Amino acid sequence: MITAAQLRAARGLLDWTRNDLAQAASVSPETIKNIEHGTFRPQETTADAIVKAFSAHDVAFTEDEGVKKSLTLMTSYKGKSEFRKYVDDFYTALLKMEGKEALVCAAGIDDRRFSDALGDYVNVHAERMSKLKNLHFKSLVSDKSGALFPAYIEYRVLPNMPMTVLFGIYGNFFDLTIYGEGPEFPKVVVIKSQIVVDAYRSQFDAMWNNAKPVDR
């Protein structure tokens, strides 16, 4: 259970006010104040919401009643066998956004190459994605040829997209996908960093606003 001292220290790492934390955790500022003053101990659901709010901004609570700024974590996947693991990890990350909008921003993603790399498992993935609640999946493509148009994805076209490496953003994760020939492809690098996510989301939003909706 998080302590009052941990809560104050964690806010200090992010330079958050009580109102900032209350908004991020979807609780009242009065609740944050009462926890920090030791008026009452938070319920498990409240504590979990607070922990998740800090975790989304790379702040973690340690077992010795301390707090720390999480290091940027990077995971890589190579080849078709590991590509399925990447897709499972991606889906799991979306599941953890329970109760909030699961926003996915993808730029330059080619659905056909994705499908070819995933093989028959693509049907399992598409079915479970279609059942996610609060999913908002935005995909920027340079033309319609690489889009398979599953119902859960909103597409926009941006001709001459200024990028060669495909990227995606979801939660506090940023990933890069490289397709190619050979057993080591596709290659995916996933970076857990709110700073990186915020920077690329600004870039994505600018491109999205200049793109045109796609007729299915």
MOGI-V173299 format. One record per residue. PHI is phi as a letter, one per 20 degrees, with the letter a starting at -180 (999 if undefined). Layout:
phi->PHI
phi->PHI
This chain:
phi->999
phi->f
phi->d
phi->f
phi->f
phi->f
phi->f
phi->f
phi->f
phi->f
phi->f
phi->f
phi->f
phi->d
phi->l
phi->e
phi->e
phi->f
phi->f
phi->f
phi->f
phi->g
phi->f
phi->f
phi->e
phi->l
phi->c
phi->e
phi->g
phi->f
phi->f
phi->f
phi->f
phi->f
phi->f
phi->f
phi->e
phi->m
phi->f
phi->b
phi->e
phi->f
phi->f
phi->g
phi->f
phi->f
phi->f
phi->f
phi->f
phi->f
phi->f
phi->f
phi->f
phi->f
phi->f
phi->f
phi->d
phi->m
phi->d
phi->c
phi->e
phi->d
phi->f
phi->e
phi->m
phi->d
phi->c
phi->b
phi->e
phi->f
phi->f
phi->f
phi->d
phi->c
phi->c
phi->c
phi->c
phi->c
phi->n
phi->f
phi->f
phi->e
phi->f
phi->f
phi->f
phi->f
phi->f
phi->f
phi->f
phi->f
phi->f
phi->f
phi->f
phi->f
phi->f
phi->f
phi->e
phi->g
phi->n
phi->c
phi->f
phi->e
phi->e
phi->c
phi->d
phi->c
phi->c
phi->m
phi->f
phi->d
phi->f
phi->f
phi->f
phi->f
phi->f
phi->f
phi->f
phi->e
phi->m
phi->f
phi->f
phi->f
phi->f
phi->f
phi->f
phi->f
phi->f
phi->f
phi->f
phi->f
phi->e
phi->f
phi->e
phi->m
phi->e
phi->c
phi->d
phi->d
phi->c
phi->e
phi->c
phi->e
phi->b
phi->e
phi->f
phi->e
phi->d
phi->d
phi->m
phi->f
phi->f
phi->e
phi->d
phi->e
phi->d
phi->c
phi->d
phi->c
phi->g
phi->l
phi->g
phi->f
phi->a
phi->d
phi->d
phi->f
phi->c
phi->c
phi->c
phi->b
phi->l
phi->d
phi->d
phi->c
phi->c
phi->c
phi->c
phi->c
phi->e
phi->a
phi->e
phi->o
phi->f
phi->e
phi->d
phi->f
phi->d
phi->c
phi->d
phi->d
phi->d
phi->e
phi->a
phi->f
phi->f
phi->f
phi->g
phi->f
phi->f
phi->f
phi->f
phi->f
phi->f
phi->f
phi->g
phi->f
phi->f
phi->f
phi->f
phi->e
phi->e
phi->d
phi->g
phi->d
phi->e
phi->f
